Amino acid sequence: MSNKLIKSGLIVSSMTMISRVLGLVRDVIVANLMGAGAAADVFFFANKIPNFLRRLFAEGAFAQAFVPVLTEYQQTVDKEKVRQLIASVSGTLGVLVTIVTLFGVIGSPLITILFGAGWFVDWLNDGPDAHKFELASFMLKITFPYLWFITFTALSGAILNTLGKFAVAAFTPVFLNIAIIGAALFISPTLEQPEIGLAIGVFIGGAIQFLFQIPFLVKQKMLVKPRWGWRDPGVTKIRKLMIPAMFGVSVSQINLLFDTFIASFLMTGSISWLYYSDRLLEFPLGLFGIAIATVILPALSRTHSAKSDTQFKQTMDWGVRVVLLLGTPAMMGMIVLAGPMLKVLFMRGEFGADDVSMASMSLMAYGSGLLSFMLIKVLAPGYYARQDTRTPVKFGIIAMISNMGFNIILAIPFGYVGLALATAGSATLNAGLLYWGLHKEGVYKVNGDTGKVIAKLFLSAGLMASLIYTVNPDIEQWYAWGLLDSGLCLLGLIGLAAISYFMALLVLGLRPRHFKITD
């Protein structure tokens, strides 16, 4: 199983790498087009709302509830009953998401009032940000249908993942990035408000992603006619698992929305600086954390169905070790190289040195929680694979309430940076609670060997970070360099970081066998 998981993880990670690289290209183009001003704030707002709901109806809560049940069906009933389950799930989910999508399009001003209250208050009082409220309400009408497309994309992706076809679902987001890049280059320049062109790109990207996966479902003979099945036994089981999971798996997204709410009262640019920071954070999170979580959930579901407790614990341990192997240096490197990365990627056009400086502070704050975000992705499947969605919800509520408290405490002295620190802190609390719960239930605990591995990983990453911090040029030098010089220097520092990290691991005695499942 170890080799199979590693192979699957590499496939997902490779496909995700393509998507994330294009995502960075997309953000570079957007930053050049709009910088971090009012138009950028509104676009990121209009893009964030349907993406938040995507976590509820699509990749997040739905996948965590659907994959274990579908895996159970695949192992216990014939293929025709599996197809019937998919038909009932797609029909029921489709009706619900269609209703939500229609409400989102029609009621976009109400949604903007809810999550952009600061702009609404300005609109009522004819303040300087009044136009943001009107523009955000209009752009939400364009971006909200993305939710409908991505929900069915996630459904088909979950089906393909349970069949071991991980590459298709992992590659699909590439089309969203291509659509937004195309819109930024060919649609936005023709419009008086270029941000509207980007919103059109989101709509087109959602439709392409949905259409792309259909042929693969046909090939697997899993494309079925949707039907309403609210009381279908499988749907009922998924529904009961999904309702609490809708909250539990989306705590970080709810926290980000709460950040957006508060940021709407802060200086112009706050939402954009947080967005660019979050986008860089998503690169290693998607490349390592989400990739591993994608392959580990079906594996854990199978071992749970087979009642193999030992294999379940070994798979969990493998996920934790691999996430720490890759996530620890990523966290350290992101904190140390926050300014240089933002400078190289975004400092051009409307995105200036001040934006780099402001965004780098929130990136360092977010970066402090990167490892926690990754661990959540691996620890949460330890509950969902056992069809326990209630326990993560309890921990999610605690984390969300804590985040609100952290926001209030930290936003006053630190502004938007305090919001990023609060999100990182609540993620760390959430990860800690998830591990504590698994330990308490006897499902998984870090043994002595894993503890030694973790200590060596942190020591190696700390040595790497110290070296990079020492040789990293002053930020003023980075500003003085052109794109070629700064890009080459950044690549050199990343290469030096990788070499020094893995050299330290070798010196400390860690080998590939420490990151395999004992068969």
C-alpha positions as CSV (number, residue, x, y, z in Angstrom):
1,M,0.0,0.0,0.0
2,S,2.9,2.4,0.8
3,N,4.2,2.4,-2.8
4,K,0.7,2.8,-4.2
5,L,0.0,5.8,-1.9
6,I,3.3,7.4,-2.8
7,K,2.6,6.9,-6.5
8,S,-0.9,8.4,-6.2
9,G,0.4,11.2,-4.1
10,L,3.1,12.0,-6.7
11,I,0.4,12.0,-9.5
12,V,-1.8,14.4,-7.6
13,S,1.1,16.6,-6.5
14,S,2.4,16.8,-10.1
15,M,-1.0,17.7,-11.5
16,T,-1.5,20.2,-8.6
17,M,1.9,21.7,-9.4
18,I,0.8,22.5,-12.9
19,S,-2.4,24.1,-11.6
20,R,-0.6,26.1,-8.9
21,V,2.0,27.4,-11.2
22,L,-0.7,28.6,-13.6
23,G,-2.5,30.0,-10.6
24,L,0.6,32.1,-9.8
25,V,0.8,33.2,-13.4
26,R,-2.8,34.2,-13.1
27,D,-2.2,36.2,-10.0
28,V,0.8,37.9,-11.5
29,I,-1.3,39.0,-14.4
30,V,-4.1,40.1,-12.1
31,A,-1.7,42.0,-9.9
32,N,-0.2,43.7,-13.0
33,L,-3.7,44.6,-14.2
34,M,-5.2,45.9,-11.0
35,G,-2.6,46.0,-8.2
36,A,-4.1,46.1,-4.7
37,G,-6.6,48.9,-5.1
38,A,-10.3,49.1,-4.9
39,A,-11.0,47.2,-8.1
40,A,-8.8,44.3,-6.9
41,D,-10.6,44.3,-3.5
42,V,-14.0,43.9,-5.2
43,F,-12.9,41.2,-7.6
44,F,-11.3,39.1,-4.8
45,F,-14.5,39.6,-2.7
46,A,-16.7,38.5,-5.6
47,N,-14.5,35.5,-6.2
48,K,-14.2,34.5,-2.6
49,I,-17.9,34.0,-1.8
50,P,-18.7,31.2,-4.4
51,N,-15.3,29.6,-3.5
52,F,-16.3,29.5,0.1
53,L,-19.6,27.8,-0.8
54,R,-17.6,25.4,-3.0
55,R,-16.0,24.1,0.2
56,L,-19.4,23.3,1.5
57,F,-21.2,21.8,-1.5
58,A,-18.2,20.6,-3.4
59,E,-14.6,19.6,-2.5
60,G,-14.8,20.1,1.2
61,A,-17.8,18.8,3.2
62,F,-19.3,16.9,0.3
63,A,-16.2,14.9,-0.6
64,Q,-15.5,14.1,3.0
65,A,-19.0,12.6,3.4
66,F,-19.4,11.1,-0.1
67,V,-16.0,9.3,-0.6
68,P,-16.3,7.0,2.5
69,V,-19.9,6.0,1.6
70,L,-19.1,5.5,-2.1
71,T,-16.0,3.4,-1.2
72,E,-18.2,1.3,1.1
73,Y,-20.7,0.7,-1.7
74,Q,-18.0,-0.2,-4.1
75,Q,-16.7,-2.9,-1.7
76,T,-20.1,-4.3,-0.6
77,V,-22.6,-4.0,-3.5
78,D,-22.7,-4.5,-7.3
79,K,-21.8,-1.9,-9.8
80,E,-25.4,-1.1,-10.7
81,K,-26.3,-0.1,-7.1
82,V,-23.2,2.1,-7.1
83,R,-24.5,3.8,-10.3
84,Q,-27.9,4.2,-8.6
85,L,-26.2,5.9,-5.6
86,I,-24.4,8.3,-7.9
87,A,-27.7,9.1,-9.7
88,S,-29.5,9.9,-6.5
89,V,-26.6,11.9,-5.1
90,S,-26.1,14.0,-8.3
91,G,-29.9,14.6,-8.6
92,T,-30.4,15.6,-5.0
93,L,-27.3,17.7,-4.7
94,G,-28.0,19.3,-8.1
95,V,-31.5,20.5,-7.0
96,L,-30.1,22.0,-3.8
97,V,-27.2,23.7,-5.5
98,T,-29.4,25.1,-8.2
99,I,-31.6,26.8,-5.6
100,V,-28.6,28.2,-3.8
101,T,-27.1,29.5,-7.0
102,L,-30.3,31.2,-8.1
103,F,-30.6,32.8,-4.7
104,G,-27.0,34.0,-4.9
105,V,-27.5,35.6,-8.3
106,I,-30.8,37.3,-7.4
107,G,-29.8,38.2,-3.9
108,S,-26.3,39.3,-4.5
109,P,-26.8,42.7,-2.8
110,L,-27.9,40.9,0.4
111,I,-24.8,38.7,0.3
112,T,-22.6,41.8,-0.2
113,I,-24.3,43.5,2.8
114,L,-23.5,40.4,4.9
115,F,-19.9,40.0,4.0
116,G,-19.0,43.5,2.9
117,A,-20.7,45.5,5.6
118,G,-18.1,48.2,5.6
119,W,-18.8,49.0,2.0
120,F,-22.6,48.9,2.6
121,V,-22.2,51.4,5.4
122,D,-20.3,53.7,3.1
123,W,-23.0,53.2,0.4
124,L,-25.7,54.3,2.8
125,N,-23.7,57.4,3.8
126,D,-22.3,58.3,0.4
127,G,-18.8,57.5,1.6
128,P,-15.7,57.0,-0.5
129,D,-16.2,53.2,-0.8
130,A,-19.8,53.4,-1.8
131,H,-19.0,52.3,-5.4
132,K,-17.4,49.1,-4.0
133,F,-20.8,47.9,-2.7
134,E,-22.5,48.4,-6.1
135,L,-19.7,46.8,-8.1
136,A,-19.4,43.8,-5.7
137,S,-23.2,43.2,-6.0
138,F,-23.0,43.2,-9.8
139,M,-19.9,41.0,-10.0
140,L,-21.4,38.4,-7.7
141,K,-24.1,37.9,-10.3
142,I,-21.4,36.8,-12.7
143,T,-19.2,34.7,-10.4
144,F,-21.9,33.0,-8.4
145,P,-22.9,30.4,-11.1
146,Y,-19.3,29.1,-10.7
147,L,-20.7,27.3,-7.6
148,W,-23.0,25.2,-9.8
149,F,-20.3,24.1,-12.2
150,I,-17.7,23.3,-9.6
151,T,-20.2,21.3,-7.5
152,F,-20.7,18.8,-10.3
153,T,-17.0,18.9,-11.1
154,A,-16.2,17.9,-7.5
155,L,-18.8,15.1,-7.6
156,S,-17.2,13.6,-10.7
157,G,-13.8,14.1,-9.3
158,A,-14.7,12.3,-6.1
159,I,-16.0,9.4,-8.2
160,L,-12.8,9.2,-10.2
161,N,-10.7,9.4,-7.1
162,T,-12.4,6.4,-5.5
163,L,-11.6,4.5,-8.7
164,G,-7.9,5.5,-8.5
165,K,-8.1,8.0,-11.3
166,F,-6.5,10.9,-9.3
167,A,-4.8,12.7,-12.2
168,V,-8.1,13.9,-13.8
169,A,-9.5,15.7,-10.8
170,A,-6.1,17.1,-9.9
171,F,-5.5,18.5,-13.3
172,T,-9.0,20.0,-13.8
173,P,-8.3,23.4,-11.9
174,V,-5.8,24.2,-14.6
175,F,-8.7,25.2,-16.9
176,L,-10.0,27.8,-14.4
177,N,-6.6,29.4,-14.3
178,I,-6.4,29.4,-18.1
179,A,-9.8,30.9,-18.4
180,I,-9.0,33.8,-16.0
181,I,-5.7,34.4,-17.7
182,G,-7.4,34.5,-21.1
183,A,-10.1,36.9,-19.7
184,A,-7.4,39.2,-18.2
185,L,-5.5,39.3,-21.5
186,F,-8.3,39.5,-24.1
187,I,-11.6,40.5,-22.3
188,S,-10.6,42.9,-19.5
189,P,-8.6,45.3,-21.8
190,T,-11.8,45.9,-23.9
191,L,-13.9,46.9,-20.8
192,E,-14.0,50.2,-18.9
193,Q,-13.9,48.1,-15.7
194,P,-11.4,45.3,-16.3
195,E,-12.3,43.5,-13.1
196,I,-15.6,42.6,-14.7
197,G,-13.7,40.7,-17.4
198,L,-12.0,38.6,-14.7
199,A,-15.4,37.8,-13.3
200,I,-16.4,36.5,-16.7
201,G,-13.3,34.4,-16.7
202,V,-14.4,32.8,-13.5
203,F,-17.7,31.9,-15.0
204,I,-16.1,30.4,-18.2
205,G,-13.5,28.5,-16.2
206,G,-16.2,26.8,-14.1
207,A,-18.1,25.7,-17.2
208,I,-14.9,24.3,-18.8
209,Q,-14.0,22.3,-15.7
210,F,-17.4,20.7,-15.6
211,L,-17.3,19.7,-19.2
212,F,-13.8,18.4,-19.1
213,Q,-14.5,15.5,-16.7
214,I,-17.6,14.1,-18.5
215,P,-15.7,12.0,-21.0
216,F,-13.7,10.3,-18.2
217,L,-17.0,9.4,-16.4
218,V,-18.3,7.9,-19.6
219,K,-15.1,5.8,-20.0
220,Q,-15.6,4.5,-16.4
221,K,-19.4,3.9,-17.2
222,M,-20.2,6.2,-14.3
223,L,-22.1,8.9,-16.2
224,V,-25.7,8.4,-15.0
225,K,-29.0,10.3,-15.3
226,P,-29.5,12.4,-12.1
227,R,-32.7,11.7,-10.1
228,W,-34.2,13.1,-6.9
229,G,-33.3,10.8,-4.0
230,W,-33.6,12.7,-0.7
231,R,-34.7,9.5,1.1
232,D,-32.4,7.1,-0.7
233,P,-30.5,5.1,2.0
234,G,-27.1,6.2,0.6
235,V,-28.1,9.8,0.2
236,T,-29.5,9.8,3.7
237,K,-26.2,8.5,5.1
238,I,-24.2,11.0,3.1
239,R,-26.6,13.8,4.1
240,K,-26.2,13.0,7.8
241,L,-22.5,12.9,7.4
242,M,-22.3,16.0,5.3
243,I,-24.4,18.4,7.4
244,P,-21.9,18.6,10.3
245,A,-19.0,18.2,7.9
246,M,-20.2,21.3,6.0
247,F,-19.1,23.3,9.0
248,G,-16.2,21.2,10.3
249,V,-14.2,21.0,7.1
250,S,-14.8,24.7,6.2
251,V,-13.7,26.3,9.4
252,S,-10.6,27.9,7.8
253,Q,-12.9,29.3,5.0
254,I,-15.3,30.7,7.5
255,N,-12.4,32.3,9.2
256,L,-11.2,33.8,5.9
257,L,-14.7,35.2,5.3
258,F,-14.8,36.7,8.8
259,D,-11.4,38.3,7.9
260,T,-13.0,39.7,4.8
261,F,-15.8,41.2,6.8
262,I,-13.5,42.9,9.2
263,A,-11.1,43.9,6.4
264,S,-13.9,45.8,4.7
265,F,-13.7,48.3,7.5
266,L,-9.9,48.6,7.2
267,M,-7.8,50.6,4.7
268,T,-8.2,50.1,1.0
269,G,-5.8,47.3,-0.1
270,S,-6.3,45.1,3.0
271,I,-8.4,42.5,1.2
272,S,-6.0,42.4,-1.7
273,W,-2.9,42.1,0.6
274,L,-4.5,39.2,2.4
275,Y,-5.6,37.6,-0.9
276,Y,-2.1,37.7,-2.4
277,S,-0.6,36.3,0.8
278,D,-3.3,33.5,0.9
279,R,-2.6,32.6,-2.7
280,L,1.1,32.0,-2.0
281,L,0.1,30.0,1.1
282,E,-2.2,27.9,-1.1
283,F,0.7,26.8,-3.3
284,P,2.5,24.5,-0.8
285,L,-0.8,23.7,0.9
286,G,-2.2,22.4,-2.4
287,L,1.0,20.8,-3.5
288,F,1.6,18.8,-0.4
289,G,-1.2,19.0,2.2
290,I,-4.3,18.7,-0.1
291,A,-2.5,16.2,-2.4
292,I,-1.8,13.8,0.4
293,A,-5.3,14.3,1.9
294,T,-6.8,13.4,-1.5
295,V,-5.1,10.0,-1.7
296,I,-5.3,9.2,2.0
297,L,-9.1,9.5,2.4
298,P,-10.0,6.6,0.1
299,A,-7.2,4.5,1.5
300,L,-8.3,5.1,5.1
301,S,-11.9,4.4,4.1
302,R,-10.9,1.0,2.6
303,T,-8.9,0.0,5.7
304,H,-11.8,1.0,8.0
305,S,-14.3,-1.0,5.9
306,A,-11.9,-4.0,6.1
307,K,-11.6,-3.4,9.9
308,S,-7.8,-3.2,9.7
309,D,-7.0,-1.0,12.7
310,T,-3.2,-1.5,12.4
311,Q,-3.2,-0.5,8.7
312,F,-5.4,2.5,9.5
313,K,-2.9,3.7,12.1
314,Q,0.1,3.1,9.7
315,T,-1.6,5.0,7.0
316,M,-2.4,7.9,9.3
317,D,1.3,7.9,10.5
318,W,2.5,7.9,6.9
319,G,0.4,10.9,6.1
320,V,1.6,12.9,9.2
321,R,5.3,12.1,8.5
322,V,5.1,13.0,4.8
323,V,3.2,16.3,5.5
324,L,5.8,17.2,8.1
325,L,8.7,16.3,5.8
326,L,7.4,18.7,3.2
327,G,5.5,21.2,5.2
328,T,8.1,22.1,7.8
329,P,10.7,23.6,5.4
330,A,7.9,25.2,3.3
331,M,6.7,27.0,6.4
332,M,10.1,28.2,7.4
333,G,11.0,29.2,3.9
334,M,7.8,31.1,3.4
335,I,8.4,33.2,6.5
336,V,12.0,33.9,5.7
337,L,11.5,34.7,1.9
338,A,8.1,36.4,2.1
339,G,9.3,39.7,0.8
340,P,11.5,38.4,-2.1
341,M,8.8,36.0,-3.3
342,L,6.2,38.7,-3.5
343,K,8.6,41.1,-5.1
344,V,9.6,38.6,-7.9
345,L,6.0,37.4,-8.5
346,F,3.9,40.5,-8.2
347,M,6.0,43.8,-8.2
348,R,5.1,45.2,-11.6
349,G,2.3,47.3,-13.2
350,E,-0.1,48.5,-10.5
351,F,1.5,46.4,-7.8
352,G,4.3,48.5,-6.2
353,A,7.0,48.2,-3.5
354,D,4.5,49.4,-0.8
355,D,2.2,46.5,-1.7
356,V,5.1,44.1,-1.5
357,S,5.9,45.4,2.0
358,M,2.3,45.3,3.2
359,A,1.6,41.8,1.7
360,S,4.8,40.3,3.0
361,M,3.8,41.0,6.6
362,S,0.5,39.2,6.2
363,L,2.3,36.3,4.3
364,M,4.6,35.8,7.2
365,A,1.6,35.8,9.6
366,Y,-0.3,33.3,7.4
367,G,2.9,31.3,6.9
368,S,3.3,30.6,10.7
369,G,0.1,28.5,10.4
370,L,1.0,26.6,7.2
371,L,2.0,23.4,8.9
372,S,-1.2,23.5,10.9
373,F,-3.3,23.9,7.8
374,M,-1.6,20.9,6.3
375,L,-2.0,18.8,9.4
376,I,-5.7,19.5,9.4
377,K,-5.9,18.1,5.9
378,V,-4.4,14.9,7.0
379,L,-5.9,14.5,10.5
380,A,-9.5,15.3,9.5
381,P,-9.7,12.2,7.2
382,G,-9.0,10.1,10.3
383,Y,-12.5,11.0,11.4
384,Y,-14.3,11.2,8.0
385,A,-13.0,7.8,6.9
386,R,-14.7,6.3,10.0
387,Q,-17.8,8.3,9.1
388,D,-17.5,10.5,12.2
389,T,-18.3,14.0,11.1
390,R,-19.5,15.3,14.4
391,T,-16.3,15.3,16.3
392,P,-14.5,17.6,13.9
393,V,-17.5,20.0,14.1
394,K,-17.1,20.3,17.8
395,F,-13.4,21.2,17.3
396,G,-14.3,23.5,14.4
397,I,-16.7,25.5,16.6
398,I,-14.0,26.0,19.2
399,A,-11.5,27.0,16.5
400,M,-13.9,29.5,14.9
401,I,-14.9,31.1,18.1
402,S,-11.3,31.4,19.1
403,N,-10.5,33.0,15.7
404,M,-13.2,35.6,16.3
405,G,-11.6,36.3,19.6
406,F,-8.1,36.5,18.1
407,N,-9.4,38.8,15.4
408,I,-10.8,41.2,17.9
409,I,-7.7,41.1,20.0
410,L,-5.1,41.3,17.2
411,A,-6.9,43.4,14.5
412,I,-6.9,46.6,16.7
413,P,-3.1,46.8,17.1
414,F,-2.0,45.0,13.9
415,G,-4.8,45.6,11.4
416,Y,-5.0,43.2,8.5
417,V,-1.8,41.4,9.8
418,G,-3.7,40.7,13.0
419,L,-6.4,39.0,10.9
420,A,-3.8,36.7,9.3
421,L,-2.2,35.9,12.7
422,A,-5.7,35.1,14.1
423,T,-6.4,32.6,11.2
424,A,-3.0,30.9,11.8
425,G,-3.6,30.7,15.5
426,S,-7.1,29.2,15.1
427,A,-5.7,26.6,12.6
428,T,-3.1,25.6,15.1
429,L,-5.7,25.1,17.7
430,N,-7.9,23.1,15.3
431,A,-5.0,20.8,14.3
432,G,-4.1,20.3,18.0
433,L,-7.7,19.4,18.9
434,L,-8.0,17.0,15.9
435,Y,-4.9,15.1,17.0
436,W,-6.0,15.1,20.7
437,G,-9.3,13.5,19.7
438,L,-7.7,10.8,17.6
439,H,-5.3,10.1,20.5
440,K,-8.0,10.0,23.0
441,E,-10.1,7.5,21.0
442,G,-7.1,5.3,20.4
443,V,-7.3,5.8,16.6
444,Y,-3.8,7.4,16.2
445,K,-1.0,8.7,18.3
446,V,2.5,9.7,17.6
447,N,4.8,6.9,18.7
448,G,8.4,7.2,19.8
449,D,9.9,6.6,16.4
450,T,7.7,9.2,14.8
451,G,8.5,11.7,17.6
452,K,12.2,11.3,16.8
453,V,11.5,11.8,13.1
454,I,9.5,15.0,13.8
455,A,12.3,16.4,16.0
456,K,14.9,15.8,13.3
457,L,12.6,17.4,10.7
458,F,12.2,20.6,12.8
459,L,15.9,20.8,13.5
460,S,16.8,20.4,9.8
461,A,14.3,23.0,8.8
462,G,15.5,25.4,11.5
463,L,19.1,25.0,10.3
464,M,17.9,25.6,6.7
465,A,16.0,28.8,7.7
466,S,19.0,30.2,9.7
467,L,21.2,29.7,6.6
468,I,18.8,31.4,4.2
469,Y,18.1,34.3,6.6
470,T,21.9,34.9,6.9
471,V,22.6,35.0,3.1
472,N,19.3,36.6,2.0
473,P,20.1,40.2,0.7
474,D,18.4,43.2,2.2
475,I,14.9,43.9,0.9
476,E,16.1,47.3,-0.5
477,Q,18.5,45.3,-2.7
478,W,15.6,43.2,-3.9
479,Y,13.7,46.3,-4.9
480,A,16.7,47.7,-6.8
481,W,17.1,44.5,-8.9
482,G,15.3,43.9,-12.1
483,L,13.1,40.8,-12.7
484,L,15.9,38.7,-14.0
485,D,18.4,39.3,-11.2
486,S,15.8,39.0,-8.5
487,G,14.3,35.9,-10.1
488,L,17.7,34.2,-10.3
489,C,18.6,35.1,-6.8
490,L,15.3,33.7,-5.5
491,L,15.7,30.5,-7.4
492,G,19.3,30.2,-6.0
493,L,18.0,30.7,-2.4
494,I,15.3,28.1,-2.9
495,G,17.8,25.7,-4.3
496,L,20.2,26.3,-1.5
497,A,17.4,25.8,1.0
498,A,16.4,22.5,-0.5
499,I,20.0,21.2,-0.6
500,S,20.8,22.3,3.0
501,Y,17.5,20.8,4.3
502,F,18.0,17.4,2.8
503,M,21.7,17.4,3.7
504,A,20.7,18.0,7.3
505,L,18.2,15.2,7.1
506,L,20.9,12.8,5.9
507,V,23.3,13.9,8.5
508,L,20.7,13.3,11.2
509,G,20.1,9.8,9.9
510,L,16.7,10.1,8.1
511,R,16.3,7.9,5.1
512,P,13.4,7.1,2.6
513,R,12.4,4.1,4.7
514,H,11.3,6.5,7.5
515,F,8.5,7.7,5.2
516,K,7.0,4.4,4.1
517,I,4.2,2.3,5.5
518,T,5.5,-0.8,7.2
519,D,3.9,-3.7,5.3
